[in-house]
Amino acid sequence: MSTGSLTPDDDYQVIVGDAALELSQFPDAFFQSCITSPPYWGVRDYGIQGQIGAEGSLGDYIDHLRMVFHEIRRVLRDDGTLWLNIGDTYTSGNRTWRAPDRKNPARAMKYRPPTPVGLKPKDLVGVPWRLAFSLQEDGWYLRSDIIWYKPNVRPESVKDRPTQSHEYVFMLSKSDRYYYNHKAGMEPTTDRNALRHGRTLWTIPTKPNRSSHFAMFPPSLVKRCIDLGSQPGDRIIDPFCGSGTVGLVCLETNRRFAGIEIKPEYAALALSRTPWAGGQPAH
Ligand SMILES: C[S@@+](CC[C@H](N)C(=O)[O-])C[C@H]1O[C@@H](n2cnc3c(N)ncnc32)[C@H](O)[C@@H]1O
């Protein structure tokens, strides 16, 4: 695990710290691609000072993420891409807390954000699109809104709307021309010999996990982003590394990886999932 003593050149590293701060140690145009899932707004309490997602206002949350992705844009090569997974949430109806969930303790909230101005209790907030528009304003090219459809989600207890069964993976680029391996996105058709151009609906089940991190990426989702946006040997960054799924898939696909994670326990978990499992970076 690194606390800043490694050089940015290391082939695999997990840095403990705040995303925006730690990104500043990397040079311009260093990474080919960023694949990440930031904390969602008001959904989980990671219980650590400086965490993103616990902002009192939606505007502050969006601004906070825009700042992180501004740095990501700087450290991406000009032909680089950002693959940003983000889900939506409903207004809290001005409830100020959420009861503990036995299976998922991080879902117990010490606070619930207030209903944003202009919205009503029960409104879907539209977080993904608010963030996407903010990133567009900041200079990113918004190239695709991929729907990650989760066929195996558990039904929600609400009876007045459908169960949410998708999240977004926004594909954004730093420039109007960028590396994109369209062949990697080809999909089989009903005619077994034919392939068609990749579509924006990705059906990928979530995997139950027994680890102590509750918002893990399915590796196959990460692999699709890696295959489409990079080549072997390229550098990939995940500024919200969590349990390190992006890093693991980078190892499997021969990409170099840097992850940033604010919570030391999760950074340790990320390193414990690597084949060397001793916490030593690979060289
Ligand atoms: C949605 S999870 C990422 C999960 C990850 N994709 C995985 O597969 O495990 C978001 C992570 O961001 C971390 N985080 C929250 N605020 C942060 C910050 N300011 N800087 C870096 N990491 C932060 C949280 O601790 C959490 O582990």
The ligand as an SDF file (V2000), in Angstrom:
LIG
                    3D

 27 29  0  0  0  0  0  0  0  0999 V2000
  -18.7050    3.0880   -4.9750 C   0  0  0  0  0  0  0  0  0  0  0  0
  -17.2580    2.7610   -4.0650 S   0  0  0  0  0  0  0  0  0  0  0  0
  -16.1380    2.0880   -5.2630 C   0  0  0  0  0  0  0  0  0  0  0  0
  -16.2090    0.6020   -5.3330 C   0  0  0  0  0  0  0  0  0  0  0  0
  -15.2100   -0.0230   -6.3030 C   0  0  0  0  0  0  0  0  0  0  0  0
  -15.5750    0.2600   -7.6890 N   0  0  0  0  0  0  0  0  0  0  0  0
  -15.1060   -1.5290   -6.0730 C   0  0  0  0  0  0  0  0  0  0  0  0
  -15.2360   -2.3170   -7.0150 O   0  0  0  0  0  0  0  0  0  0  0  0
  -14.8970   -1.9320   -4.9250 O   0  0  0  0  0  0  0  0  0  0  0  0
  -16.6110    4.3660   -3.7970 C   0  0  0  0  0  0  0  0  0  0  0  0
  -15.3570    4.4070   -2.9280 C   0  0  0  0  0  0  0  0  0  0  0  0
  -14.8940    5.7680   -2.8610 O   0  0  0  0  0  0  0  0  0  0  0  0
  -14.2780    5.9630   -1.5980 C   0  0  0  0  0  0  0  0  0  0  0  0
  -14.1970    7.4160   -1.3390 N   0  0  0  0  0  0  0  0  0  0  0  0
  -15.1220    8.2460   -0.8040 C   0  0  0  0  0  0  0  0  0  0  0  0
  -14.6700    9.5120   -0.7650 N   0  0  0  0  0  0  0  0  0  0  0  0
  -13.4200    9.4980   -1.3080 C   0  0  0  0  0  0  0  0  0  0  0  0
  -12.4520   10.5050   -1.5490 C   0  0  0  0  0  0  0  0  0  0  0  0
  -12.6660   11.7860   -1.2190 N   0  0  0  0  0  0  0  0  0  0  0  0
  -11.2740   10.1460   -2.1250 N   0  0  0  0  0  0  0  0  0  0  0  0
  -11.0240    8.8230   -2.4390 C   0  0  0  0  0  0  0  0  0  0  0  0
  -11.9090    7.8180   -2.2160 N   0  0  0  0  0  0  0  0  0  0  0  0
  -13.1040    8.1510   -1.6670 C   0  0  0  0  0  0  0  0  0  0  0  0
  -15.1780    5.1910   -0.6290 C   0  0  0  0  0  0  0  0  0  0  0  0
  -14.5090    4.8640    0.5730 O   0  0  0  0  0  0  0  0  0  0  0  0
  -15.5580    3.9610   -1.4720 C   0  0  0  0  0  0  0  0  0  0  0  0
  -14.6960    2.8790   -1.2000 O   0  0  0  0  0  0  0  0  0  0  0  0
  1  2  1  0
  2  3  1  0
  2 10  1  0
  3  4  1  0
  4  5  1  0
  5  6  1  0
  5  7  1  0
  7  8  2  0
  7  9  1  0
 10 11  1  0
 11 12  1  0
 11 26  1  0
 12 13  1  0
 13 14  1  0
 13 24  1  0
 14 15  1  0
 14 23  1  0
 15 16  2  0
 16 17  1  0
 17 18  1  0
 17 23  2  0
 18 19  1  0
 18 20  2  0
 20 21  1  0
 21 22  2  0
 22 23  1  0
 24 25  1  0
 24 26  1  0
 26 27  1  0
M  CHG  2   2   1   9  -1
M  END
$$$$
